[in-house]
């Protein structure tokens, strides 16, 4: 969530925007190491839904090798809210 300011006391502040981004300890570590120049690869399985496609795209943007991820067609990707 993007807010214009963080309230010092208890109160309500309206968000001006929101964004969804992948994460988790493994993905974060791989993206960090890849950004630092280390070769990284993720061995995993995921769905072919929109969330799965976003995961592949974001990892690829950081240079993580996703060629060993097995794609399961017709399933739903898991994600935290």
ABEGO torsion letter per residue (X at the ends): XBBABBBABBEBBBBABBBBBBBEAAAAAAAAAAAAGBBBBBBBBBBABAAAAAAAAAAAAAGBBAAABBBBBGBBBBBBX
